Amino acid sequence: MSSYLALAGFFVASFAAASSGAIFRPGRWYYEELIRPSWNPPAWLFAPAWTVFYTIMSIAAWLVWSEGGWSGLAGIALAVFFVHLVLNAAWSYFFFHLERPDLAFFEVIALWVGVATTLVLFWMVRPLAGALLIPYLGWVTFASYLNFTIWRLNIDADWNTADARSAGKDRRPRTPSETRSGGS
């Protein structure tokens, strides 16, 4: 019975990290107005994809716990897993709440390192647990590149400065040509 409780606990921890996406939702205008690459996935894809990844993370952590509990390498791997969950949750804060794709990019690089380290440590404890995280690492790799691209496409946008927000400026990002010509 305690094994099922542990599995439930890993689900609670993983989906608590997921809740940051609901807490730090994009503003009505923000995500729609960002300049995004043509290969940006449709918005509806993110929720089901992340649901799968949080489920896989939970099962992988449970497999590691089942193998070694909270001690030894399993304990270290699980500690890194929980640090990685904090990094996972923090991305939504930077990208959506602060509306700073630049800061979110540097945060997602730290997340990538956390996922890769978790994968390696999980693999060392129980190879199946590490293997389960491979698609997640792939997704975070893609998300990192997407975040970088969005940041670079919107680098000339004046809406992401505190001065622009406090002045009540139109928050629509400016294209580089609009910025040069002073268009509104």
Backbone torsions as a table, in degrees:
resi	resn	phi	psi	omega
1	MET	NA	-37.3	-179.1
2	SER	-65.1	-26.7	177.2
3	SER	-63.8	-40.5	177.7
4	TYR	-68.4	-36.2	176.5
5	LEU	-65.7	-39.5	177.6
6	ALA	-63.6	-44.0	178.2
7	LEU	-59.9	-44.7	177.6
8	ALA	-60.8	-40.2	178.6
9	GLY	-62.3	-40.2	177.8
10	PHE	-68.0	-35.5	175.1
11	PHE	-64.5	-43.7	179.4
12	VAL	-60.9	-46.3	-179.4
13	ALA	-62.5	-45.3	-178.5
14	SER	-65.2	-45.3	-178.0
15	PHE	-77.0	-17.5	170.2
16	ALA	-66.9	-40.9	175.4
17	ALA	-63.3	-39.1	179.2
18	ALA	-62.2	-29.7	-177.0
19	SER	-62.9	-18.7	177.9
20	SER	-61.1	-30.2	176.7
21	GLY	-66.0	-29.4	177.2
22	ALA	-84.6	-34.2	-179.2
23	ILE	-72.1	-44.5	-177.2
24	PHE	-106.3	62.9	-179.7
25	ARG	-75.1	151.9	177.8
26	PRO	-66.8	147.0	174.7
27	GLY	-62.2	162.2	-176.7
28	ARG	-52.8	-40.8	-175.6
29	TRP	-92.4	-27.4	-163.3
30	TYR	-59.8	-62.6	-173.3
31	TYR	-68.4	-38.0	-179.5
32	GLU	-64.0	-32.2	-176.0
33	GLU	-90.3	-9.1	177.2
34	LEU	-65.7	142.6	171.6
35	ILE	-77.7	120.7	-177.2
36	ARG	-122.4	153.8	179.4
37	PRO	-69.9	159.7	-179.5
38	SER	-63.3	-23.2	-177.9
39	TRP	-92.3	9.6	176.0
40	ASN	-62.6	128.1	179.4
41	PRO	-63.6	154.8	176.7
42	PRO	-64.9	148.2	-175.9
43	ALA	-56.6	-34.9	-176.5
44	TRP	-66.3	-18.7	-177.2
45	LEU	-75.2	-27.6	-172.4
46	PHE	-65.0	-45.0	-177.7
47	ALA	-62.4	-49.6	178.3
48	PRO	-65.5	-37.0	179.2
49	ALA	-62.6	-47.8	-179.2
50	TRP	-67.0	-32.1	176.3
51	THR	-60.9	-43.7	177.2
52	VAL	-62.6	-45.8	-177.7
53	PHE	-65.0	-41.5	178.5
54	TYR	-66.6	-34.6	176.3
55	THR	-65.6	-46.6	179.2
56	ILE	-62.4	-42.4	178.2
57	MET	-58.5	-44.0	-178.4
58	SER	-61.7	-46.6	-179.5
59	ILE	-64.8	-42.7	179.6
60	ALA	-61.8	-44.2	178.7
61	ALA	-63.2	-40.7	178.6
62	TRP	-62.8	-40.1	177.9
63	LEU	-61.7	-41.2	178.3
64	VAL	-65.5	-44.9	179.0
65	TRP	-61.2	-41.5	179.9
66	SER	-62.2	-31.7	-178.3
67	GLU	-77.9	-40.0	-172.5
68	GLY	-139.8	4.3	-180.0
69	GLY	65.7	-143.7	-177.4
70	TRP	-101.2	9.2	-176.2
71	SER	-111.6	166.5	176.4
72	GLY	61.2	-149.0	-178.8
73	LEU	-63.1	-34.3	177.7
74	ALA	-62.0	-41.9	178.4
75	GLY	-64.0	-40.4	177.6
76	ILE	-64.9	-45.2	179.7
77	ALA	-59.9	-41.2	-180.0
78	LEU	-70.8	-34.4	176.2
79	ALA	-63.5	-43.2	177.6
80	VAL	-64.4	-38.5	176.9
81	PHE	-57.6	-45.3	-179.0
82	PHE	-68.7	-35.9	174.7
83	VAL	-63.0	-42.6	178.8
84	HIS	-61.6	-36.1	177.8
85	LEU	-63.6	-37.4	176.9
86	VAL	-64.0	-43.9	177.4
87	LEU	-62.8	-39.4	178.2
88	ASN	-60.2	-46.3	-178.6
89	ALA	-67.4	-33.0	-175.1
90	ALA	-69.1	-25.4	-176.4
91	TRP	-59.2	-44.6	-179.5
92	SER	-60.4	-35.9	178.0
93	TYR	-60.4	-49.0	-177.7
94	PHE	-69.0	-47.0	-173.7
95	PHE	-74.4	-45.3	-174.1
96	PHE	-97.1	-47.3	-176.9
97	HIS	-71.8	-50.6	178.8
98	LEU	-81.0	-14.5	-178.3
99	GLU	56.8	46.2	-176.6
100	ARG	-126.7	83.4	177.9
101	PRO	-60.6	-24.1	177.8
102	ASP	-66.4	-50.7	178.1
103	LEU	-65.5	-37.4	178.9
104	ALA	-62.1	-34.3	178.5
105	PHE	-63.2	-46.2	-179.6
106	PHE	-66.8	-33.5	176.8
107	GLU	-67.8	-40.8	-178.3
108	VAL	-68.9	-25.9	173.6
109	ILE	-66.4	-42.7	175.8
110	ALA	-62.7	-39.7	176.6
111	LEU	-61.1	-43.8	-180.0
112	TRP	-58.4	-44.5	177.8
113	VAL	-61.5	-41.9	178.2
114	GLY	-62.4	-42.5	179.0
115	VAL	-66.3	-46.0	-179.4
116	ALA	-61.7	-42.3	178.9
117	THR	-65.6	-43.1	177.2
118	THR	-60.2	-45.1	179.9
119	LEU	-57.6	-49.3	-178.2
120	VAL	-62.3	-46.6	-179.2
121	LEU	-65.6	-41.5	177.3
122	PHE	-61.4	-42.1	-179.5
123	TRP	-60.7	-39.6	-179.3
124	MET	-65.9	-32.5	179.8
125	VAL	-82.8	-47.4	-178.8
126	ARG	-151.3	106.1	-174.0
127	PRO	-50.8	-38.7	179.1
128	LEU	-59.9	-39.3	179.4
129	ALA	-62.5	-42.2	176.9
130	GLY	-66.6	-43.1	-179.9
131	ALA	-60.9	-35.3	179.2
132	LEU	-62.0	-25.5	-178.2
133	LEU	-87.1	-6.0	-178.7
134	ILE	-60.1	-47.6	178.3
135	PRO	-62.2	-35.3	178.3
136	TYR	-63.6	-44.3	177.5
137	LEU	-62.1	-39.2	176.3
138	GLY	-61.1	-43.0	179.4
139	TRP	-64.6	-43.3	-179.7
140	VAL	-67.4	-32.5	174.6
141	THR	-62.4	-48.8	177.4
142	PHE	-61.0	-46.1	-179.2
143	ALA	-61.4	-35.5	177.8
144	SER	-63.5	-45.3	179.3
145	TYR	-66.7	-39.8	176.9
146	LEU	-62.2	-46.4	178.3
147	ASN	-58.4	-46.4	178.9
148	PHE	-59.4	-44.7	-178.4
149	THR	-64.3	-43.5	178.2
150	ILE	-62.4	-43.1	177.9
151	TRP	-58.1	-49.5	-176.4
152	ARG	-67.0	-37.1	179.0
153	LEU	-67.5	-25.6	-176.2
154	ASN	-109.8	15.9	-172.9
155	ILE	-63.8	-28.8	179.9
156	ASP	-90.2	3.2	-179.0
157	ALA	-69.3	129.2	-179.7
158	ASP	-88.8	-1.8	-177.9
159	TRP	-74.6	-15.9	-176.1
160	ASN	-94.4	18.1	176.3
161	THR	-105.4	147.7	179.6
162	ALA	-61.9	-36.3	179.8
163	ASP	-62.8	-42.8	-179.7
164	ALA	-64.3	-41.1	-179.7
165	ARG	-66.7	-44.3	-177.3
166	SER	-70.1	-25.6	177.9
167	ALA	-81.2	-5.4	178.4
168	GLY	72.2	24.8	179.8
169	LYS	-64.9	155.1	172.5
170	ASP	-55.7	127.8	-173.9
171	ARG	-87.0	2.2	179.6
172	ARG	-65.8	129.4	178.7
173	PRO	-62.5	145.1	177.1
174	ARG	-91.9	140.6	171.8
175	THR	-72.8	159.8	178.7
176	PRO	-55.5	-36.6	-178.9
177	SER	-70.5	-35.4	177.1
178	GLU	-66.7	-37.6	-179.5
179	THR	-64.2	-43.1	-179.5
180	ARG	-67.2	-37.4	-176.0
181	SER	-88.2	-7.8	-179.7
182	GLY	76.9	17.2	-178.1
183	GLY	-65.3	160.1	-178.9
184	SER	-113.6	NA	NA
